[in-house]
Amino acid sequence: MRAVIQRVTYASCTVNGQITGKIDQGLLIFLGVEEDDGKEDLQWLAQKLVNLRIFSDENGLMNKSIQDINGNILLISQFTLFAQTKKGNRPSFIRAGKPDIAKPMYEEMGKVLSELLNKNVQMGVFGGDMKIELLNDGPVTIIMNTKDKDNF
């Protein structure tokens, strides 16, 4: 799994003119699922996400987690995180999980994050033409990959 995590003041997802998810202060997480991702990857990443200390404390240092600030999460599926651009100019997405694998993993990530935060996680629409609006706070943007855990 790959995740692009953005600390936001505001974020929303709109599909066909309807808002499917909207948050104030918290994390906007773009999640890509790979064919061989499993429960272990999902659990590891979920724990990292809710414990990631990227929110400011009273001294202005990044010392607080999403849990510490009682923040919210907007989770968006994004297969393009697995784009390969080595050959030519048209990206290949061959490493991205097919919908029958990726959709249940995306939905499960939403459930696990909700359980860990003890509140509903806002979601996009898997495979939908999503319009994302956000106000990046910082800006703070972090990329995580479960296949490279030693570096995260």
N, C-alpha and C positions, 0 to 999 in steps of 0.2 A: 504494500500500500504506500502511496505517496500522499502527503498532505501539504498544502500551502496554507499557512495559518497567518491571518492578519488580525492584529489588534484594531478594533474599530470602535468609534463612538456611535455609529449607526450603520445598519446594513439591512437590505431587503432583497427579496427575490420575487419577480413578477413573471407569470406565464399566462399568455393570452389575455393580458390586461388585468389579471387577478393576482393579488399579492398572496403568495403561498407561504412566506415566512418573513418575519420582520423582527429585528432586535434593536435595542439601544446598546449601551456599553457591553462589550464582550468580544467574542471571537467569531470571525467569518472563516470557515474552514472549507477549502476545496479539497475533495477527496477523490483519489484515483485508485481503482482496484485492479490488481494484476491477476492473471489466470490462476497462479499457484498460491495466492494469499489464503490464509486460513485463520481459524479462531485465535491462534497464538498471536498472529500479526495484529488482529483487531484489538485484542485485550491489551497488548503492549502499547499500541498507539493511543487507545482511549485513556489509559492511565497517564501517559505522557501529556496528553492534551489537557486533562483537567488539573494536572499538577504543575504545568509549565508556568514558571514565575516570570511573567512579562508585563505585569501591571505595576504601576508606581505605588510605593509606600509613602508615608508622610514626609520622607526625606527626598522624594523624587527618584528613588532607586527602584529598578525593576526587581521587586521582591515579593510580589503578591500573585497568586494564581486566580484563575477564573472563579474558583470556589471561595477564595478569600474576599473577593469583591462582590460576591453574589451576582456575577455577570451572566450573560446569556450566550448561546451558541446558535449560529445559522450554519447548517451543514449542506453543502452543495456537491453533488456528484460531478466529476469532471474527468472523463476518460482521456482528454487531451494532455493530461499530465504525463502520460506515457508516450508522447510523440517522439518518434525517432526521425532525425533530420540528417543523418549521415550521408544518404544518397539522394542526389537531386534536390529539388526545391519543394516538393510536395511531401509533407510529413506522413509517416506510416504509423499506424496505431495498433500494430500487430501484437504488441505486448499488453495492451489493455484487456482487461477481463471482458468476456462476452456478457451480454445482459443477463443470461441465466445464472451466471456466477456473481457478477458485479452488483446487480440490483439487490439481491438478498443481503450481501455484505454491507452495502450502503445503508439499507434499512436497519440491519442489526447494529451498525455503528450508532445510528440515531438512538436506538433503544438503550444501548449500553451507556452512552453519554448521558442520556436522560436519567438513568438509574444512578450513575455516579454523582450527578449534579443535584439529584432530587428535584428536578423540574423538567418541563418539556423543552426539548431541543427543536428549534425551528428548522424546517427542511425545504429544499427545492423539490423539483419533480424529476425523477430519474428519466433521462432521455428527452426531457422537455427542452424547448427553446426558451431558455431562462435569460431574463434580463436582471443583472445584479447591480444594485446601487449601493455604494458604501462611502463612508468617510473614514479613511485610514487614520488611526491615532498614533502619531509619532513621526513618521510612519514606522511601524514595526511589522515586518513580514519574515516568517521563518518557514523553511522547507524541511520536511522530515520524510524519511524513507525507511520502511521496516526491513528492507533488505540490506541496510547499512546502519544497523543499530549501534555499532561501535563508535560511530561519529556523531551520534545524537544522544 
